[in-house]
Amino acid sequence: MWNVHSRFLARTVWVRNGEVDLAYRALNRVLNNEDVFKTARLWERYEKPFRKRGRLCYEKAHEIYNYEMERKIKLLMRKNRTNPWPWN
């Protein structure tokens, strides 16, 4: 049972007690987390180089924005911050 290759272990979904619906949802969740569907959609048609560059630049900018917003929100949510303007 555990002789599954380690590369495929994360993509393995066991069907227990004949509950195929739960296994199907779990498989979809795993495939979405690994961007399998996104990659398949991108490979359906040819993407011109300038469109690909634009998409990659947009995705990178989106990642940077999300990271910075998450960092700022974590900073604001901290309880024991010192007052940056002590004279007020």
Secondary structure, DSSP 8 states (H G I E B T S, - for coil): ---S-HHHHTT-----TT-HHHHHHHHHHHHHHTTHHHHHHHHHS---HHHHHHHHHHHHHHHHHHHHHHHHHHHHH-SS---S-TT-
